[in-house]
Amino acid sequence: MSAQARPPLAPRVQAYVFVVFALGLTVLIASGYDLITRDWSFHAEWLPLAALTFGSGWLAIKLPGTRASISISETFTFAGTLLFGPAVGSVLVALDATVMGLQDSLLRKRLRWQQIVFNIAGPALSIWAAARLAGIHGPLTAPAELNPDLLLTVGAFTALYFLFNSWLVTFAVALEQAAPAFHIWWTNFREVSINFAAGASIAVFVAVNSQRIDLSFIGVILPLMLVVYFTYRWSSKRVEIEQEKVQELNRVFLSTVEALALAIDAKDQVTHGHIRRVQRYTMALADALGIRDERQLNAIRAAALLHDTGKLAVPEYILNKPGPLTAAEFERMKVHADVGADILKSIDFPYPVEPIVRHHHEQWDGSGYPAGLRGYEIPLGARILAVVDCYDALTSDRPYRPRLSRQQAEQVLLEKRGKAYDPWIVDEFLRLLDRLEAMDQAEDAARKNGEASSSAARSVPDRLEAIAATTAEEREFNELRRELPRATSLDQAFDALERHLSRILPLHSLALLLPQPETNELHCVRCSGRASSILAGSRVPVGERVSGWAFAHSQVVFNSDATLELGPVARTLSHPVGYVSAFPLLDGVSVLAVLLLCSQRPLERDHRRIVENSTTLFVSSVSNSVLQAAAPTRRRGQLHKAQVH
């Protein structure tokens, strides 16, 4: 655990720690009372073991990937218990735990004081209870004989001590994390049994061959213990290095998956941002449900990013249809679950991603697709993803309906609880919603405040926005290409152009100015936006202001000062106009009209390209019919333009 500030332990954890501490303290007091009644010769025999325990306690080795540590001091606590009884054993193990606790708290600053006292009391209670239950009651009066009875006694003692000690810690962690106890024990403590067995084996050797712990004993046993320690330490370091390599590869793997998934998501204007939200919510929900297995968590994380990959096989008109799908269209939509899973099946993921993606549209009552699984037949990750995916879809705008409020979405989930979705997961998700919304708000605030200040932090979102903008441009241009030829009047054509440009440009106002040959002026015949009151019916002499100059010279004027076109009134509007851009509408070499764009901030270079392409499409679609009446104007406009030159 880090040294940073941590929340206090939950009341149930504190109560459990107090009970274990009280029992352990009782054992230590009873053991101390037993020892002070002994003569000095007895103490002279076991105190060398205390010195060895104290010294070796500083040489503990943490097992990689677990919460457990092993130490050669276990050998001396076992030997002390077999040779001198439970009282000495409890004192030795308390001394060992104290050393390890001091090492963690003073040098590494990882433990709370409650953890330190628990780690002292728990082993003392465990070794005392295990010795009593195994029939070890007092000091040996003669060297033990190696026989089945001794082996049975030591085996029972070792197993009981290991189980008592490991499960006391397991229950504490389970209470703190609200996680399954057996999973914690299996993940963190099963391998420690080897250390207990090794310590017990050496303790049997000592009990059979000697009753005294003298210099000769230390000279024989200490080198052996040091060899064991350094072997453990070297092996542990090697394992840590390999685990770090695996974790780094996994981080790179997931980062690659995430980047590609977000790039695909950025191309979908309907569900843009859906994948990022689903991943964030899914991982938070998995944590709240107590999922701790790394393989399962990595599988859920990857599946949350990739669950809609199969929609690449669904036609865009179905994905973006603004109304209900027909039965045939829905059947086509359903293939995305299998297609996405089959794509991912070809990738050798080190965790089960494909089943989650394949079955995230299954329903609790068996009415889902593609396999009609029901209840616990559905993978846990798929059940989690289904709830989150549904909620995000409900609270997002879709072509066929506006977004629902949180309350409406919660009501839908409650109605589908036990029918479409796992009741346990729905209940936990609804309890978690306040925290999820707080996470979203914090992220939005951080983005607005520019906390991701480095170019590296900004580059990926910027690139994704570029993909999203390109997709939006392509979609709007295709729709404009379909709509303009159907326009039967200049008003309809202008409305279509304005509607599509406003979706991808930061427009303030838009105006179309046609030339009037009788007066050598441009006349605003159509306008929209906040400056309509100024633009409507306005007249601009050819060659003057921004629009007149663009018409006279057949050139685009981009991001000019708005006052040059509108005068000082541009700054007095409730939403001031900062910039104007004028685009001559060309039919070959002839100028038909001028499109004037007003904006509060400068347009970007890509915006110029978008407008030029749109005006070219506008002219090619409407010049023969809608602007037929402007044909005389075209000839006279050329004449007046030539005079200006």
C-alpha positions in Angstrom: 0.0 0.0 0.0 1.2 3.5 -0.7 2.1 6.1 1.8 -0.5 8.5 0.6 -3.5 9.3 2.7 -6.0 6.5 2.9 -9.6 6.3 4.1 -10.1 4.9 7.6 -10.9 1.2 8.0 -14.6 0.3 7.8 -16.3 -0.3 11.3 -16.7 -4.0 10.5 -12.9 -4.3 9.8 -12.0 -2.4 12.9 -14.2 -4.7 15.0 -12.6 -7.8 13.5 -9.1 -6.4 14.1 -10.0 -5.6 17.7 -11.3 -9.2 18.4 -8.2 -10.8 16.9 -5.9 -8.4 18.8 -7.7 -9.1 22.1 -7.4 -12.8 21.6 -3.8 -12.6 20.5 -2.9 -10.3 23.4 -4.5 -12.7 25.8 -2.3 -15.5 24.4 0.8 -13.4 24.7 0.0 -12.4 28.3 -0.5 -16.1 29.2 2.7 -17.1 27.4 4.6 -14.3 29.1 3.3 -15.4 32.5 4.3 -19.0 31.7 7.8 -18.0 30.7 8.5 -15.8 33.8 7.8 -18.7 36.0 10.7 -20.7 34.3 14.3 -20.6 35.6 17.2 -19.0 33.9 18.6 -22.2 32.4 15.3 -22.6 30.4 15.6 -19.1 29.0 19.3 -19.6 28.1 18.1 -22.4 25.8 15.5 -20.6 23.8 16.9 -17.1 23.7 19.4 -17.9 21.0 16.3 -18.8 18.9 14.9 -15.4 19.7 18.1 -13.8 18.4 18.0 -15.8 15.2 14.3 -15.0 14.7 15.0 -11.3 15.2 17.9 -11.3 12.7 16.1 -13.3 10.1 12.9 -11.4 10.4 14.6 -8.5 8.6 15.2 -10.8 5.6 11.6 -11.4 4.6 10.9 -11.8 0.9 7.6 -10.7 -0.6 6.1 -13.2 -3.0 5.6 -11.5 -6.4 2.0 -10.8 -7.3 0.7 -11.6 -3.8 0.1 -10.0 -0.4 2.2 -12.6 1.4 5.8 -12.6 2.5 8.1 -15.6 3.4 11.0 -15.7 5.8 13.6 -18.2 7.0 12.5 -17.1 10.5 9.6 -19.5 10.2 12.1 -22.3 10.8 13.1 -20.9 14.2 9.5 -20.3 15.3 8.6 -23.9 14.4 11.7 -25.2 16.2 11.0 -23.1 19.3 7.4 -24.4 19.4 8.5 -28.1 19.1 11.3 -27.8 21.5 10.0 -25.4 24.2 6.2 -25.4 23.8 3.4 -23.0 22.6 4.5 -20.2 25.0 7.9 -19.8 23.4 6.4 -20.3 19.9 3.9 -17.5 20.4 6.6 -15.1 21.7 8.9 -15.9 18.8 6.3 -15.4 16.2 5.2 -12.1 17.8 8.9 -11.0 17.7 9.1 -12.0 14.1 5.9 -10.1 13.2 7.1 -7.1 15.1 10.3 -6.9 13.1 8.5 -7.3 9.8 5.9 -4.7 10.8 8.6 -2.2 11.8 10.3 -2.9 8.5 7.1 -2.2 6.5 5.9 0.8 8.5 9.3 2.6 9.2 11.2 1.8 6.0 8.5 1.4 3.4 5.6 3.2 5.2 3.0 0.8 3.9 1.0 -0.3 6.9 -1.5 1.3 9.3 -1.0 0.8 13.0 -4.1 -1.4 13.0 -2.4 -3.7 10.5 0.8 -3.9 12.6 -1.0 -4.9 15.8 -3.1 -7.4 13.8 0.0 -8.9 12.2 1.5 -9.4 15.7 -1.6 -10.8 17.4 -2.8 -13.0 14.6 0.3 -15.3 14.2 0.7 -15.5 18.0 -3.0 -16.7 18.4 -2.6 -19.0 15.4 0.6 -20.8 16.5 -0.6 -21.1 20.1 -4.0 -22.6 19.0 -2.4 -24.9 16.4 0.1 -26.2 18.9 -2.5 -26.9 21.5 -4.8 -28.7 19.0 -1.9 -30.8 17.7 -1.0 -31.9 21.2 2.2 -29.9 21.7 1.9 -28.6 25.3 5.4 -28.1 26.8 9.2 -28.4 26.4 10.7 -31.7 25.3 12.5 -33.5 28.1 14.4 -35.7 25.7 15.3 -35.7 22.0 12.2 -36.7 20.0 12.2 -39.9 18.0 11.5 -39.8 14.3 8.3 -41.9 14.1 4.9 -41.7 12.5 3.5 -40.1 15.7 6.0 -37.3 15.5 5.4 -36.7 11.8 1.6 -36.8 12.3 1.9 -34.3 15.2 4.1 -31.9 13.3 2.0 -32.3 10.1 -1.2 -31.4 12.0 0.5 -28.5 13.7 1.9 -27.1 10.5 -1.4 -27.4 8.6 -3.4 -25.9 11.4 -0.9 -23.0 11.9 -0.9 -22.2 8.2 -4.7 -22.3 7.9 -5.3 -20.3 11.0 -2.7 -17.7 10.2 -3.6 -17.3 6.5 -7.4 -17.3 7.0 -7.2 -14.7 9.8 -5.5 -12.3 7.3 -7.9 -13.4 4.5 -11.0 -12.5 6.4 -9.5 -9.1 7.2 -8.8 -8.4 3.6 -12.2 -9.7 2.5 -14.0 -7.5 4.9 -12.0 -4.4 3.8 -12.5 -5.0 0.1 -15.9 -6.7 0.2 -14.4 -9.4 -2.0 -14.8 -13.2 -2.0 -12.6 -14.7 0.8 -11.6 -17.9 -1.0 -10.4 -16.0 -4.0 -8.2 -13.8 -1.8 -6.8 -16.8 0.0 -6.1 -18.9 -3.1 -4.5 -15.9 -4.9 -2.2 -14.8 -2.1 -1.6 -17.6 0.4 -1.6 -21.0 -1.2 2.1 -20.8 -2.2 3.1 -19.8 1.3 2.3 -23.3 2.4 5.7 -24.4 0.9 7.5 -22.1 3.3 5.6 -23.5 6.3 6.3 -27.1 5.2 10.1 -26.3 4.7 10.3 -24.6 8.1 8.5 -27.6 9.8 10.9 -30.1 8.1 14.0 -28.4 9.5 12.3 -28.0 12.9 11.8 -31.8 13.0 15.5 -32.3 12.2 16.4 -30.0 15.1 13.9 -31.7 17.5 15.2 -35.2 16.7 18.9 -34.4 16.9 19.2 -31.8 19.6 17.6 -30.1 22.5 20.1 -27.3 22.8 20.5 -24.3 20.6 24.3 -23.6 20.9 27.0 -22.2 18.7 27.6 -25.5 17.0 23.9 -25.6 16.1 24.0 -22.0 14.8 27.2 -22.8 12.8 25.4 -25.6 11.0 22.0 -24.2 10.5 22.8 -20.5 9.7 24.7 -21.1 6.5 21.9 -23.4 5.3 19.3 -20.7 6.1 21.3 -18.1 4.3 21.6 -20.2 1.2 17.8 -20.8 1.3 17.2 -17.0 1.7 19.4 -15.9 -1.1 18.0 -18.6 -3.4 14.5 -17.4 -2.6 15.5 -13.8 -3.1 17.2 -14.5 -6.5 14.2 -16.5 -7.7 11.8 -13.8 -6.5 13.7 -11.1 -8.3 13.6 -13.1 -11.5 9.9 -13.7 -11.2 9.3 -9.9 -10.6 11.3 -9.0 -13.7 9.4 -11.4 -15.8 6.1 -10.2 -14.4 7.0 -6.6 -15.1 7.8 -7.6 -18.7 4.4 -9.4 -19.0 2.6 -6.4 -17.5 4.4 -4.0 -19.8 3.5 -6.1 -22.9 -0.1 -6.2 -21.6 -0.2 -2.4 -21.2 1.1 -2.0 -24.8 -1.4 -4.6 -26.0 -4.4 -2.9 -24.4 -3.2 0.6 -25.4 -3.1 -0.6 -29.0 -6.5 -2.1 -28.8 -7.9 1.0 -27.2 -6.4 3.3 -29.8 -7.8 1.3 -32.7 -11.2 1.0 -30.9 -11.4 4.7 -30.3 -10.5 5.4 -33.9 -13.4 3.3 -35.1 -15.6 4.9 -32.5 -14.6 8.4 -33.7 -15.9 7.5 -37.2 -19.4 6.8 -35.8 -21.1 10.2 -35.4 -24.2 8.5 -33.9 -22.4 6.8 -31.0 -19.2 8.9 -30.9 -17.8 8.7 -27.3 -19.9 5.6 -26.5 -16.9 3.2 -26.3 -15.0 5.4 -23.9 -18.0 5.8 -21.6 -18.8 2.1 -21.7 -15.3 1.2 -20.8 -15.1 3.6 -17.9 -18.5 2.5 -16.5 -17.8 -1.2 -17.1 -14.5 -1.2 -15.2 -16.0 0.8 -12.3 -18.9 -1.7 -12.1 -16.6 -4.7 -12.2 -14.7 -3.2 -9.3 -17.8 -2.6 -7.3 -19.0 -6.2 -7.9 -15.7 -7.4 -6.3 -14.0 -8.8 -9.4 -10.3 -9.0 -8.7 -9.0 -11.6 -11.1 -6.6 -9.8 -13.5 -7.4 -12.0 -16.4 -11.1 -11.4 -16.0 -10.6 -7.7 -15.6 -8.4 -7.4 -18.7 -10.9 -9.4 -20.7 -13.7 -7.1 -19.6 -11.6 -4.0 -20.3 -10.8 -5.2 -23.9 -14.3 -6.4 -24.5 -15.8 -3.0 -23.5 -13.6 -1.4 -26.1 -14.2 -3.9 -28.9 -17.8 -5.0 -28.3 -19.2 -3.1 -31.3 -16.4 -4.1 -33.8 -18.9 -6.3 -35.7 -21.0 -3.2 -36.7 -18.5 -2.8 -39.5 -20.5 -5.5 -41.2 -23.8 -3.7 -40.8 -24.8 -1.1 -43.5 -24.6 2.5 -42.4 -28.2 3.2 -43.4 -29.3 0.6 -40.8 -27.1 1.9 -38.1 -28.2 5.5 -38.7 -31.8 4.8 -39.6 -34.0 7.6 -38.0 -36.9 5.2 -37.3 -37.7 1.6 -36.2 -35.9 -1.2 -37.9 -37.8 -3.7 -40.0 -37.6 -7.4 -39.1 -35.1 -7.9 -41.9 -33.0 -5.0 -40.8 -33.0 -6.1 -37.2 -31.8 -9.6 -38.3 -28.9 -7.9 -40.2 -28.1 -5.8 -37.1 -27.9 -8.9 -34.9 -25.0 -10.3 -36.9 -22.7 -7.8 -35.4 -22.3 -9.8 -32.2 -21.1 -12.9 -34.0 -19.0 -11.0 -36.6 -17.2 -9.0 -33.9 -16.5 -12.1 -31.8 -15.2 -14.0 -34.9 -12.9 -11.1 -35.7 -11.5 -11.2 -32.2 -11.3 -15.0 -32.2 -8.6 -14.7 -34.7 -6.5 -12.7 -32.2 -4.7 -14.8 -29.6 -5.9 -12.8 -26.6 -4.3 -14.0 -23.3 -7.8 -13.7 -21.7 -11.3 -14.6 -22.7 -12.5 -11.5 -24.7 -14.4 -13.3 -27.5 -17.1 -14.9 -25.3 -17.9 -11.5 -23.8 -18.3 -9.8 -27.1 -20.3 -12.6 -28.6 -22.8 -12.8 -25.8 -23.2 -9.1 -24.7 -26.7 -9.1 -26.3 -27.9 -12.2 -24.5 -30.8 -11.7 -22.0 -31.3 -13.0 -18.5 -34.5 -14.8 -19.6 -33.0 -16.4 -22.7 -34.6 -14.1 -25.2 -31.4 -12.5 -26.4 -29.0 -13.2 -29.3 -27.0 -14.8 -30.8 -27.2 -18.1 -28.8 -30.3 -17.6 -26.6 -28.3 -18.1 -23.4 -30.0 -17.5 -20.1 -29.1 -16.7 -16.5 -25.6 -17.7 -15.4 -25.0 -19.4 -18.7 -24.1 -15.9 -19.9 -20.5 -14.9 -19.1 -20.2 -12.5 -16.2 -18.3 -9.9 -18.3 -21.1 -10.0 -20.9 -23.8 -9.5 -18.2 -21.9 -6.5 -16.9 -21.3 -5.0 -20.4 -25.0 -5.5 -21.3 -26.2 -3.3 -18.5 -23.7 -0.6 -19.1 -24.2 -0.7 -22.9 -28.0 -0.3 -22.4 -27.7 2.6 -20.0 -25.3 4.5 -22.3 -27.5 3.9 -25.3 -30.6 5.1 -23.4 -28.9 8.3 -22.2 -27.4 9.2 -25.6 -29.0 10.8 -28.7 -29.8 8.4 -31.4 -31.2 8.9 -34.9 -34.6 7.5 -33.9 -35.0 9.3 -30.6 -33.5 11.9 -28.3 -31.7 10.9 -25.2 -33.5 9.9 -22.0 -33.0 11.4 -18.6 -31.2 9.5 -15.9 -34.5 8.8 -14.1 -36.1 7.5 -17.3 -33.1 5.3 -18.0 -33.1 3.9 -14.5 -36.8 3.1 -14.9 -36.1 1.1 -18.1 -33.3 -0.9 -16.3 -35.6 -1.6 -13.4 -38.3 -2.8 -15.8 -35.8 -5.1 -17.5 -34.3 -6.3 -14.2 -34.6 -10.1 -14.0 -35.9 -10.2 -17.6 -33.1 -8.8 -19.8 -30.4 -8.2 -17.2 -28.9 -9.9 -14.2 -30.7 -8.4 -11.1 -27.6 -8.3 -9.0 -25.7 -6.3 -11.6 -28.6 -3.9 -12.2 -28.9 -3.2 -8.5 -25.1 -2.6 -8.1 -25.0 -0.4 -11.2 -27.9 1.8 -10.0 -26.1 2.2 -6.6 -23.0 3.2 -8.4 -24.5 5.9 -10.7 -23.9 8.9 -8.5 -20.2 8.0 -8.4 -20.1 7.4 -12.1 -21.7 10.8 -12.8 -19.2 12.5 -10.5 -16.3 10.8 -12.4 -17.8 12.2 -15.7 -18.1 15.7 -14.3 -14.5 15.6 -12.9 -13.2 14.4 -16.3 -15.1 17.1 -18.2 -13.8 19.8 -15.8 -10.3 18.5 -16.2 -10.6 18.7 -20.0 -12.1 22.2 -19.9 -9.3 23.4 -17.5 -6.7 22.0 -19.8 -5.2 19.7 -17.1 -3.9 17.4 -19.8 -1.3 20.1 -20.7 1.4 18.1 -22.4 1.3 17.7 -26.2 1.4 13.9 -25.7 -1.7 14.0 -23.6 -3.6 16.1 -26.1 -2.4 14.5 -29.3 -4.6 11.3 -29.2 -7.9 13.2 -28.5 -7.0 15.7 -31.1 -6.4 13.0 -33.7 -9.7 11.3 -32.7 -11.5 14.6 -33.2 -9.9 15.0 -36.6 -11.3 11.5 -37.5 -14.7 12.5 -36.2 -14.7 15.8 -38.1 -13.7 14.1 -41.3 -16.5 11.6 -40.9 -19.0 14.4 -40.2 -17.8 16.3 -43.2 -18.2 13.2 -45.5 -21.7 12.5 -44.2 -22.9 16.1 -44.5 -21.4 16.4 -48.0 -23.1 13.2 -49.1 -26.4 14.3 -47.7 -26.1 17.8 -49.3 -25.4 16.1 -52.7 -28.6 14.2 -52.3 -30.7 17.1 -51.1 -29.7 19.9 -53.4 -30.8 18.4 -56.7 -34.3 18.0 -55.2 -34.5 21.7 -54.4 -37.2 23.4 -56.5 -36.5 27.0 -55.3 -33.6 29.1 -54.2 -35.1 29.1 -50.7 -35.0 25.4 -50.5 -31.5 25.2 -51.9 -30.2 27.8 -49.4 -31.9 26.1 -46.5 -30.3 22.8 -47.3 -26.8 24.5 -47.7 -27.3 26.4 -44.4 -28.5 23.3 -42.5 -25.5 21.2 -43.5 -22.8 23.9 -43.1 -24.1 24.8 -39.6 -23.5 21.2 -38.4 -19.8 21.2 -39.2 -18.9 24.9 -39.0 -19.1 27.4 -36.1 -21.5 29.6 -38.1 -22.9 32.8 -36.6 -24.9 33.8 -39.7 -25.1 33.0 -43.4 -26.2 35.2 -46.3 -26.6 34.8 -50.1 -26.1 37.9 -52.2 -27.1 38.2 -55.9 -26.0 41.0 -58.2 -28.5 43.6 -59.4 -27.3 44.9 -62.9 -29.5 48.0 -62.8 -27.8 49.4 -59.7 -24.4 47.6 -59.9 -25.0 46.3 -56.4 -25.2 43.0 -54.6 -28.6 42.3 -52.9 -29.0 40.0 -49.9 -31.8 37.7 -51.0 -31.5 35.0 -48.3 -30.0 35.0 -44.8 -30.1 33.1 -41.5 -28.6 33.3 -38.1 -28.2 36.0 -35.4 -27.2 38.8 -37.7 -30.3 38.3 -40.0 -31.7 41.6 -38.9 -28.7 43.4 -40.3 -28.2 41.3 -43.4 -31.8 41.0 -44.6 -32.4 43.1 -47.7 -28.9 44.8 -47.4 -27.3 46.2 -50.6 -23.5 46.3 -51.2 -22.0 48.1 -54.2 -19.9 45.8 -56.4 -16.2 46.3 -55.5 -17.0 47.6 -52.0 -16.9 46.0 -48.6 -15.9 42.4 -48.3 -18.6 40.7 -50.3 -18.5 43.3 -53.1 -14.7 42.9 -53.4 -15.0 39.1 -53.5 -17.6 39.4 -56.3 -15.6 41.9 -58.3 -12.3 40.0 -58.1 -13.7 36.4 -58.2 -11.6 35.6 -55.1 -12.4 34.3 -51.7 -11.9 36.7 -48.7 -11.3 34.6 -45.6 -11.5 35.7 -42.0 -11.8 39.4 -42.6 -12.7 41.9 -39.9 -16.5 41.9 -39.6 -16.7 45.7 -39.3 -15.4 45.9 -42.9 -18.7 44.3 -44.0 -21.2 45.1 -41.4 -19.8 48.3 -39.9 -19.5 49.0 -36.1 -22.9 47.4 -35.5 -21.1 44.0 -35.8 -19.7 44.5 -32.3 -22.9 45.6 -30.7 -25.0 42.5 -31.3 -25.9 40.3 -28.3 -23.6 37.8 -29.9 -21.0 39.9 -31.6 -19.7 39.0 -35.1 -15.9 38.9 -35.2 -15.1 37.7 -38.7 -16.7 37.4 -42.1 -15.7 35.3 -45.1 -17.0 35.8 -48.6 -17.0 33.0 -51.2 -17.9 33.9 -54.9 -20.2 31.3 -56.5 -18.6 30.6 -59.8 -20.1 29.0 -62.9 -17.0 28.5 -64.9 -15.4 32.0 -65.0 -18.6 33.8 -64.3 -19.7 34.9 -60.8 -23.3 34.1 -60.0 -23.5 35.3 -56.4 -21.6 35.6 -53.2 -22.0 33.4 -50.1 -21.2 35.4 -46.9 -20.3 33.6 -43.7 -20.2 35.3 -40.3 -18.5 33.8 -37.3 -17.5 34.8 -33.8 -14.0 33.3 -34.1 -11.8 32.7 -37.1 -12.6 29.8 -39.3 -10.0 27.1 -39.8 -8.3 26.1 -43.0 -10.3 22.9 -43.3 -13.5 25.1 -43.0 -12.5 27.0 -46.2 -12.2 23.7 -48.1 -15.5 22.5 -46.9 -17.3 25.7 -47.9 -15.6 25.8 -51.3 -16.7 22.2 -52.0 -20.2 22.9 -50.8 -20.6 26.1 -52.9 -19.3 24.2 -56.0 -22.0 21.5 -55.3 -24.6 24.3 -54.7 -23.8 26.0 -58.1 -23.7 22.8 -60.1 -27.0 21.7 -58.6 -29.1 24.8 -58.9 -27.6 27.0 -61.6 -29.6 25.6 -64.4 -33.0 25.9 -62.7 -33.1 27.9 -59.6 -30.7 30.7 -60.8 -32.0 30.8 -64.3 -33.5 34.2 -63.6 -30.1 35.5 -62.8 -28.7 34.8 -66.3 -28.9 38.5 -67.3 -27.3 39.4 -64.1 -24.4 37.1 -64.9 -23.6 39.0 -68.2 -24.1 42.4 -66.7 -22.2 41.4 -63.6 -19.2 40.5 -65.8 -19.5 43.9 -67.5 -19.5 45.8 -64.2 -16.8 43.6 -62.8 -14.7 44.4 -65.9 -15.3 48.1 -65.3 -14.1 47.8 -61.7 -10.9 46.1 -63.0 
